[in-house]
Each structure stands twice: as C-alpha cells, then as structure tokens.
C-alpha cells in the first residue's frame, strides 16, 4: 500500500472499542480496524464467542483483548464506562444489539427495557464516557450501528424500530456535541445480513430470499461488506463526514 492511501486509512496508534465484537458485523469491523493497525478491544456477553474471536484476531498478529459484559445490565454498563478501554478509546463502534420484535401491543416491560438498554442506552452511555475525552485529545471517531428500522418501519419493527430510530438522533447529537473538537459521529445502516442476531428471521421459510430480492444486487449482506465502510468512517479519510447515516445495503433502502 502506498503512503498516501495508508495515511488516509491507517489506524496505527489508535485504540478501538467494538461492542458486539465477538461475531457478525462487530467481528468483521474489529478485524478490519486491527489489520489497519489499531489496538482492538471487544465487548460481548457471550464468553465463549468472545474468547474465540480474540484468539482469531491475535492469530492474525492483531493486538486484541476483550471484556465479557452484558450491556443490558445497568450496573455492568456503568462499571464498563469507567474502564480505560472505553475512556481511552479513539474509535468507538457500537455494534451490539438484541432483536426482539413481538407485535407492539404484546411487548412486555422486560422486552422493552432490554431492547432499549442494549440498542440505544448502551451506545449513549459509552458515547458519554468516550466522546468528551476524545474531544479533549482532539481526535475521535464514533460509529453507531443502526438498522433499516432507523428510518423506516417494516417486518414488524416494534420496539426494536423505536430503539434503532433513536440511534439516528443519538448520532446527530454526538456529531453536534463534539464536532468542533476533532470528533465525528456517524451511523452505519446495514441491509439484511445473516448473523447470530438474525437467526429467527432466517428460520422463516423463504424470508431470506425475499429480503435478498428487495436489493438491487440480488443478495443479502455479509459481515465483511461492512468492514471497509466502518474503516472509512473511523479513519482520517472521513474527517469532513459527520452526523451521517450511511446505508450499506445493496440498494435495499431505495428499492
């Protein structure tokens, strides 16, 4: 890679925190950031997956570590927000999520609380812990992972849609709060992708094929499709891009 391109996208000397980093989009993003030179720290509530993911990254020569934490647990989240891997992060990627989508009128208080806690409140609190310190240092990149439900309702969005719509507002508020001090905040909006979180959707006969047909490219996303987009949003190359919801969805959202 020549020096010009390397300078645009290098993560050398950066510390990246990726929630939901043990699988799916989160793992693909963590791998990309690590291969670009970042020290990567993963957060996941799945201990076995987390250990496996960190091991895979280390085998590639990536400086990687992890913390097992349930972001839906307020006490665990509050403690996590005091850790140096959060307060010292140069890049924060919030990819962790839960995908409960019962009919809205059948949503229980437990499902409401967990969905909002993991999908919206955790990105908010992590941003509050990392963002001001990024601003003090004069550089920071926040990338929140949204959803097609961030801007439209389909597939029984329910309270999941409420939380993901909130990600758009959170991202814009973060961009406004710290933009004058070297920090950008953007949201990645994936199309449908097969991950552990979407297993219930894939299990519906014909649903995976139906969603693929809604794209211009005729296929659903794969975790690797999102790695380069987040690398761009986390890099010096995106220094004048902030407050944006970037669709990486094969044309799903405009079809």
One Martini backbone bead per residue (centre of mass of N, CA, C, O) as a GRO file, in nm:
protein
  255
    1UNK     BB    1   0.096   0.036   0.023
    2UNK     BB    2   0.077   0.352  -0.009
    3UNK     BB    3   0.119   0.639   0.173
    4UNK     BB    4  -0.145   0.777   0.103
    5UNK     BB    5  -0.346   0.551   0.171
    6UNK     BB    6  -0.240   0.489   0.452
    7UNK     BB    7  -0.301   0.774   0.571
    8UNK     BB    8  -0.614   0.758   0.540
    9UNK     BB    9  -0.654   0.441   0.690
   10UNK     BB   10  -0.496   0.440   0.931
   11UNK     BB   11  -0.461   0.287   1.285
   12UNK     BB   12  -0.213   0.379   1.398
   13UNK     BB   13  -0.226   0.431   1.749
   14UNK     BB   14  -0.506   0.316   1.792
   15UNK     BB   15  -0.811   0.282   1.988
   16UNK     BB   16  -1.050   0.016   1.983
   17UNK     BB   17  -1.407  -0.015   2.033
   18UNK     BB   18  -1.617  -0.321   2.021
   19UNK     BB   19  -1.933  -0.399   2.013
   20UNK     BB   20  -2.021  -0.707   1.927
   21UNK     BB   21  -1.719  -0.851   1.849
   22UNK     BB   22  -1.770  -1.183   1.832
   23UNK     BB   23  -1.965  -1.118   1.577
   24UNK     BB   24  -2.030  -1.041   1.277
   25UNK     BB   25  -1.997  -0.717   1.227
   26UNK     BB   26  -1.811  -0.668   1.469
   27UNK     BB   27  -1.583  -0.857   1.384
   28UNK     BB   28  -1.521  -0.740   1.103
   29UNK     BB   29  -1.444  -0.462   1.212
   30UNK     BB   30  -1.219  -0.542   1.407
   31UNK     BB   31  -1.039  -0.668   1.193
   32UNK     BB   32  -0.999  -0.415   1.018
   33UNK     BB   33  -0.877  -0.232   1.236
   34UNK     BB   34  -0.643  -0.422   1.309
   35UNK     BB   35  -0.515  -0.443   1.017
   36UNK     BB   36  -0.475  -0.114   1.029
   37UNK     BB   37  -0.340  -0.097   1.355
   38UNK     BB   38  -0.522  -0.142   1.584
   39UNK     BB   39  -0.629  -0.154   1.900
   40UNK     BB   40  -0.846  -0.417   2.018
   41UNK     BB   41  -1.170  -0.408   2.186
   42UNK     BB   42  -1.399  -0.639   2.312
   43UNK     BB   43  -1.760  -0.672   2.344
   44UNK     BB   44  -1.929  -0.941   2.530
   45UNK     BB   45  -2.163  -1.183   2.664
   46UNK     BB   46  -2.006  -1.413   2.506
   47UNK     BB   47  -1.749  -1.583   2.615
   48UNK     BB   48  -1.675  -1.792   2.401
   49UNK     BB   49  -1.682  -1.604   2.155
   50UNK     BB   50  -1.479  -1.400   2.261
   51UNK     BB   51  -1.232  -1.584   2.286
   52UNK     BB   52  -1.231  -1.670   1.990
   53UNK     BB   53  -1.205  -1.388   1.860
   54UNK     BB   54  -0.943  -1.300   1.993
   55UNK     BB   55  -0.777  -1.538   1.886
   56UNK     BB   56  -0.810  -1.476   1.583
   57UNK     BB   57  -0.672  -1.200   1.594
   58UNK     BB   58  -0.398  -1.281   1.715
   59UNK     BB   59  -0.322  -1.477   1.478
   60UNK     BB   60  -0.295  -1.202   1.287
   61UNK     BB   61  -0.136  -0.981   1.477
   62UNK     BB   62  -0.342  -0.861   1.668
   63UNK     BB   63  -0.423  -0.626   1.908
   64UNK     BB   64  -0.614  -0.814   2.144
   65UNK     BB   65  -0.919  -0.784   2.343
   66UNK     BB   66  -1.150  -0.851   2.632
   67UNK     BB   67  -1.499  -0.810   2.752
   68UNK     BB   68  -1.737  -0.934   2.965
   69UNK     BB   69  -2.070  -0.800   2.891
   70UNK     BB   70  -2.388  -0.670   2.984
   71UNK     BB   71  -2.551  -0.398   2.838
   72UNK     BB   72  -2.838  -0.448   2.996
   73UNK     BB   73  -2.666  -0.390   3.253
   74UNK     BB   74  -2.629  -0.116   3.440
   75UNK     BB   75  -2.387  -0.193   3.621
   76UNK     BB   76  -2.196  -0.300   3.405
   77UNK     BB   77  -2.195  -0.045   3.231
   78UNK     BB   78  -2.090   0.156   3.442
   79UNK     BB   79  -1.821   0.013   3.484
   80UNK     BB   80  -1.721   0.009   3.192
   81UNK     BB   81  -1.715   0.336   3.168
   82UNK     BB   82  -1.437   0.336   3.355
   83UNK     BB   83  -1.266   0.217   3.153
   84UNK     BB   84  -0.991   0.262   2.953
   85UNK     BB   85  -1.112   0.131   2.688
   86UNK     BB   86  -1.318   0.371   2.681
   87UNK     BB   87  -1.184   0.650   2.765
   88UNK     BB   88  -0.928   0.575   2.551
   89UNK     BB   89  -1.082   0.583   2.298
   90UNK     BB   90  -1.073   0.663   1.945
   91UNK     BB   91  -1.271   0.418   1.878
   92UNK     BB   92  -1.633   0.376   1.843
   93UNK     BB   93  -1.825   0.067   1.821
   94UNK     BB   94  -2.186   0.000   1.807
   95UNK     BB   95  -2.293  -0.346   1.754
   96UNK     BB   96  -2.472  -0.414   1.968
   97UNK     BB   97  -2.765  -0.643   1.993
   98UNK     BB   98  -3.123  -0.675   1.994
   99UNK     BB   99  -3.416  -0.872   1.829
  100UNK     BB  100  -3.691  -0.782   1.948
  101UNK     BB  101  -4.032  -0.848   1.772
  102UNK     BB  102  -4.299  -0.801   1.885
  103UNK     BB  103  -4.584  -0.699   1.899
  104UNK     BB  104  -4.646  -0.403   2.031
  105UNK     BB  105  -4.898  -0.497   2.215
  106UNK     BB  106  -4.691  -0.748   2.331
  107UNK     BB  107  -4.495  -0.581   2.490
  108UNK     BB  108  -4.288  -0.615   2.739
  109UNK     BB  109  -4.111  -0.469   2.982
  110UNK     BB  110  -3.857  -0.642   2.940
  111UNK     BB  111  -3.824  -0.598   2.634
  112UNK     BB  112  -3.812  -0.297   2.638
  113UNK     BB  113  -3.566  -0.260   2.827
  114UNK     BB  114  -3.358  -0.432   2.672
  115UNK     BB  115  -3.373  -0.295   2.395
  116UNK     BB  116  -3.298  -0.009   2.490
  117UNK     BB  117  -3.040  -0.072   2.645
  118UNK     BB  118  -2.867  -0.202   2.412
  119UNK     BB  119  -2.947  -0.018   2.145
  120UNK     BB  120  -2.925   0.283   2.306
  121UNK     BB  121  -2.805   0.328   2.598
  122UNK     BB  122  -2.525   0.214   2.553
  123UNK     BB  123  -2.429   0.411   2.332
  124UNK     BB  124  -2.468   0.657   2.506
  125UNK     BB  125  -2.280   0.591   2.752
  126UNK     BB  126  -2.025   0.537   2.589
  127UNK     BB  127  -2.018   0.817   2.461
  128UNK     BB  128  -1.996   0.973   2.733
  129UNK     BB  129  -1.716   0.839   2.807
  130UNK     BB  130  -1.556   0.903   2.526
  131UNK     BB  131  -1.613   1.176   2.376
  132UNK     BB  132  -1.487   1.402   2.564
  133UNK     BB  133  -1.199   1.273   2.548
  134UNK     BB  134  -1.160   1.298   2.252
  135UNK     BB  135  -1.186   1.608   2.250
  136UNK     BB  136  -0.938   1.662   2.430
  137UNK     BB  137  -0.742   1.513   2.208
  138UNK     BB  138  -0.863   1.586   1.898
  139UNK     BB  139  -0.980   1.277   1.859
  140UNK     BB  140  -1.264   1.100   1.694
  141UNK     BB  141  -1.467   0.790   1.653
  142UNK     BB  142  -1.813   0.735   1.585
  143UNK     BB  143  -1.993   0.414   1.541
  144UNK     BB  144  -2.318   0.345   1.474
  145UNK     BB  145  -2.549   0.076   1.464
  146UNK     BB  146  -2.808   0.041   1.276
  147UNK     BB  147  -3.109   0.041   1.066
  148UNK     BB  148  -3.375   0.027   0.868
  149UNK     BB  149  -3.543   0.125   1.130
  150UNK     BB  150  -3.420   0.417   1.144
  151UNK     BB  151  -3.630   0.508   0.872
  152UNK     BB  152  -3.817   0.243   0.878
  153UNK     BB  153  -4.105   0.034   0.853
  154UNK     BB  154  -4.058  -0.324   0.896
  155UNK     BB  155  -4.105  -0.634   1.005
  156UNK     BB  156  -4.201  -0.569   1.280
  157UNK     BB  157  -4.048  -0.344   1.458
  158UNK     BB  158  -4.131  -0.206   1.706
  159UNK     BB  159  -3.906  -0.152   1.958
  160UNK     BB  160  -3.668  -0.177   1.770
  161UNK     BB  161  -3.740   0.071   1.598
  162UNK     BB  162  -3.717   0.275   1.824
  163UNK     BB  163  -3.418   0.232   1.892
  164UNK     BB  164  -3.302   0.277   1.596
  165UNK     BB  165  -3.408   0.562   1.565
  166UNK     BB  166  -3.239   0.675   1.804
  167UNK     BB  167  -2.959   0.648   1.667
  168UNK     BB  168  -2.986   0.890   1.484
  169UNK     BB  169  -3.012   1.106   1.708
  170UNK     BB  170  -2.755   1.040   1.860
  171UNK     BB  171  -2.553   1.091   1.633
  172UNK     BB  172  -2.622   1.390   1.588
  173UNK     BB  173  -2.560   1.483   1.878
  174UNK     BB  174  -2.263   1.397   1.879
  175UNK     BB  175  -2.174   1.566   1.639
  176UNK     BB  176  -2.248   1.839   1.772
  177UNK     BB  177  -2.090   1.826   2.046
  178UNK     BB  178  -1.775   1.733   1.908
  179UNK     BB  179  -1.699   1.854   1.619
  180UNK     BB  180  -1.500   2.104   1.710
  181UNK     BB  181  -1.287   1.853   1.836
  182UNK     BB  182  -1.234   1.598   1.622
  183UNK     BB  183  -1.528   1.466   1.622
  184UNK     BB  184  -1.701   1.191   1.490
  185UNK     BB  185  -2.049   1.096   1.393
  186UNK     BB  186  -2.184   0.781   1.284
  187UNK     BB  187  -2.404   0.572   1.082
  188UNK     BB  188  -2.470   0.241   1.023
  189UNK     BB  189  -2.679   0.095   0.750
  190UNK     BB  190  -2.787  -0.200   0.714
  191UNK     BB  191  -2.877  -0.464   0.578
  192UNK     BB  192  -2.938  -0.772   0.537
  193UNK     BB  193  -2.788  -1.011   0.773
  194UNK     BB  194  -2.624  -1.298   0.859
  195UNK     BB  195  -2.664  -1.360   1.205
  196UNK     BB  196  -2.721  -1.441   1.522
  197UNK     BB  197  -2.951  -1.211   1.540
  198UNK     BB  198  -3.109  -1.339   1.257
  199UNK     BB  199  -3.212  -1.636   1.292
  200UNK     BB  200  -3.523  -1.603   1.301
  201UNK     BB  201  -3.551  -1.500   1.011
  202UNK     BB  202  -3.413  -1.738   0.860
  203UNK     BB  203  -3.626  -1.956   0.967
  204UNK     BB  204  -3.809  -1.838   0.760
  205UNK     BB  205  -3.957  -1.936   0.494
  206UNK     BB  206  -3.823  -1.726   0.233
  207UNK     BB  207  -3.711  -1.462   0.372
  208UNK     BB  208  -3.421  -1.435   0.268
  209UNK     BB  209  -3.505  -1.417  -0.035
  210UNK     BB  210  -3.693  -1.173  -0.011
  211UNK     BB  211  -3.475  -0.970   0.083
  212UNK     BB  212  -3.281  -0.999  -0.156
  213UNK     BB  213  -3.497  -0.896  -0.373
  214UNK     BB  214  -3.485  -0.587  -0.253
  215UNK     BB  215  -3.234  -0.560  -0.400
  216UNK     BB  216  -3.006  -0.474  -0.656
  217UNK     BB  217  -2.796  -0.730  -0.611
  218UNK     BB  218  -2.947  -1.004  -0.507
  219UNK     BB  219  -2.839  -0.976  -0.199
  220UNK     BB  220  -2.720  -1.026   0.096
  221UNK     BB  221  -2.536  -0.958   0.351
  222UNK     BB  222  -2.203  -0.943   0.480
  223UNK     BB  223  -1.991  -0.867   0.720
  224UNK     BB  224  -1.758  -0.768   0.517
  225UNK     BB  225  -1.924  -0.528   0.384
  226UNK     BB  226  -1.869  -0.327   0.655
  227UNK     BB  227  -1.568  -0.282   0.711
  228UNK     BB  228  -1.484  -0.049   0.510
  229UNK     BB  229  -1.689   0.161   0.606
  230UNK     BB  230  -1.582   0.183   0.898
  231UNK     BB  231  -1.293   0.248   0.829
  232UNK     BB  232  -1.361   0.515   0.703
  233UNK     BB  233  -1.515   0.642   0.957
  234UNK     BB  234  -1.236   0.589   1.141
  235UNK     BB  235  -1.075   0.779   0.958
  236UNK     BB  236  -0.914   1.046   0.812
  237UNK     BB  237  -1.092   1.036   0.545
  238UNK     BB  238  -1.364   1.136   0.737
  239UNK     BB  239  -1.326   1.439   0.858
  240UNK     BB  240  -1.605   1.557   0.680
  241UNK     BB  241  -1.783   1.327   0.830
  242UNK     BB  242  -2.104   1.397   0.986
  243UNK     BB  243  -2.421   1.287   1.087
  244UNK     BB  244  -2.439   1.016   0.930
  245UNK     BB  245  -2.640   0.782   0.738
  246UNK     BB  246  -2.498   0.483   0.616
  247UNK     BB  247  -2.576   0.291   0.352
  248UNK     BB  248  -2.526  -0.080   0.353
  249UNK     BB  249  -2.766  -0.248   0.121
  250UNK     BB  250  -2.785  -0.290  -0.199
  251UNK     BB  251  -3.053  -0.086  -0.220
  252UNK     BB  252  -3.287  -0.140  -0.019
  253UNK     BB  253  -3.376   0.168   0.065
  254UNK     BB  254  -3.437   0.236  -0.275
  255UNK     BB  255  -3.639  -0.004  -0.387
   0.00000   0.00000   0.00000
